[in-house]
Amino acid sequence: MADHFAILLRLLNPGVCVKGKKEQSNSFLKYSSLGLQLLISIGFAAWIGLKLDLFFELKFPVFLLLMVFVVFAGSMYLLYRSLNKE
């Protein structure tokens, strides 16, 4: 039974045994979460910008473009700061 528990523990947390692999796993998780955060932020900003454009009945999507560019620039700044910490 203890053998099964050890195997299950390795499957759930594969970085426990090898230090180098754990660091790679943490790095992968960190940057994939940054990418996901960027994607969700831009999507939410686009949705809000589209709603504002529809509310003000604008023919050109000013708020959509403005919101996406502002969120993208802010995200790139945060990425720059997080990379400089390391």
N, C-alpha and C positions, 0 to 999 in steps of 0.2 A: 504494500500500500504506500509506503514512503517513497518507493521508486516512482510510482505513478504521480505522486505529488511533485517530486523534483522535476519530472518531465513536463508536467503541466506548468510549473513555475517558469521553466526555461522557455516554453512556448509563449507564455504571456509576457515575459520580459526578457527578450533575447539578448539584451545588452549587459546583463548581469555578469556573465562569465568572462567576457573579453573587454578590456578597458577601451581599446581602440575602436571596436565596433560600437560601443556605447556612445562614445563621443561622436561618431559618424551618424548614429541614429538621432542623437540630440540635435546635431546640426541640421540634418534633414528635416526633422520636425519643426525646428525653429524657422527655417526658410520657407517651408511649405505652408506654415501658418501665416507667415507674412504675405505670401502670394494669395492665400485665401482671403485674408483680411483686406488686401487691396482690391480683389475682385468684388467682394461684398460691398465695400465702401463705395466703389465707383458705380456699381449697380444701384445702390440706394440713392446716391446723388443724382443719377440719371432719372430715376423714378420721381424724385422730388422736383427736379428741374422740369420734367415733362408735365407734372401736375401743375406747376406754376405757370408754364407756358399755356396750358389749356385754360387755366383760371383767368389769365389776363388776355386770352384769345389772340396771342401773337402769331403772326404768320411764319416768322423765323424763330427757330428754337434757341433763343438767347439764354434763358435760364438753364436749359439742359446743358448747353456747351459750357456755360460759366461754372455751373456746379461740378461738372466732370473735370474740368481743368483745375479748379481750385482743390478738389479732393485728391486728384492725381499729384499735384505739386506738393500738397501737404504730406501725402504718403511717401513720396520720394524723399522729402526732407527727413521724415521719421526714419526711413530706411538708411539714409546717409548717416544720421546720428547713431543708429544702432550698430552700423558697421564700423564707425569710428571708435565706439566703446571698446571693441575687441582689440 
